[in-house]
Amino acid sequence: MADTAAKSSETYMFQYKGYNFTKNTVTPEYIDSLEDFEIRDSDVFLVTYLKSGTVWTQQIIILIHEEEGCNATESQGSNAARSETFNATQSEGSNAAESEGSNAAESDTNMKRMPWLEYNLEGQDYNMRPSPRLFTSHLTYNLMPKMLKEKKAKVIYVARNPKDAMVSLFHFSKIWTYVETAKNIGDLMEKYLSGQVVAGSWFDHVRGWYTQREQLNFLFLTYEEMIKDLRGAVLKMCHFLGKRLQDSAIDRIVEKATFKNMKNDPKANYEFLPENIILKDNGKFLRKGTVGDWKNTLTVAQSEHFDEVYRQRMKDLPLKFVWDLNEDAS
């Protein structure tokens, strides 16, 4: 059964240096080139495991920098619109309006403002991007540029309880054409716990980054704490990034980063991706944005088996996750 699963997975992904990449999106040569990628002290990296609040946190980081640019402009007496400074820097003068139309949104999407380090689908020269450069990544620590720990670049790592991350991937597999559609949650769980999914093992990913935190300029957050106290999480990120924003600016960021508003934001909701990547008739890129949805999917036996594997794999780490908002972290 394991051989069958592995053979099926090979259709959609390939393993390189212990990581499972989606096919036709990146090459081993490009991943190798990242080892010597030149890091700047002003760089900001958002790192997550798959389905752990990446798009959400990406939106927050962009908004923080956007508001900082706006504050700087206002302090000089300019009446420029609220996103012009940041957009001009990151999008080379793009002034796309916040319209519902995908064409307008596509020229100014969060994916272009804060691109994926490992999936450079448009062949950009990242070395030509002006500072501060913002990057998003699902890579494990060992695949990141070696200069990362030598520079003062900032890393924000967001982890999500793995049951919810797995269930989110289960639903996402129905719309994401680059991965195998999960037959059922039991089939996916077998692969997930053994690391036979895109991005590899959740356990290895979290462990790899968490155990290196002292070597980096590093902020560790959880998806669940962001759900429970979004404003508090935004303030933590601002402090870590060295951004002193007014309360009114924080209020705007929190409002724009709510799940409801993000689902309707064409720059942030990833609905701009083409049909050959996302099957839009099968669902939305942003689905629920909740904690504890695993209870609606896993059986008691499946949950208990997952718990046992989790305890064995994470017993030597002090991490505690919230599995349900009505319960304390454990």
Secondary structure, DSSP 8 states (H G I E B T S, - for coil): -HHHHHHHHTTTEEEETTEEEETTS--HHHHHHGGG----TT-EEEEE-TTSSHHHHHHHHHHHHHHHHHHHHHHTT----TTHHHHHHHHTS------S-HHHHHTT-HHHHS-BSS--TT---GGGS-SS-EEEE---GGGS-GGGGTS--EEEEEE--HHHHHHHHHHHTTTBTTS---S-HHHHHHHHHTT-STT--HHHHHHHHHTTGGGSEEEEEEHHHHHH-HHHHHHHHHHHHT----HHHHHHHHHHTSHHHHHT-TTTSSTTS-TTTB-GGG--SS----S-GGGGTS-HHHHHHHHHHHHHHHTTS-----SSTTS---
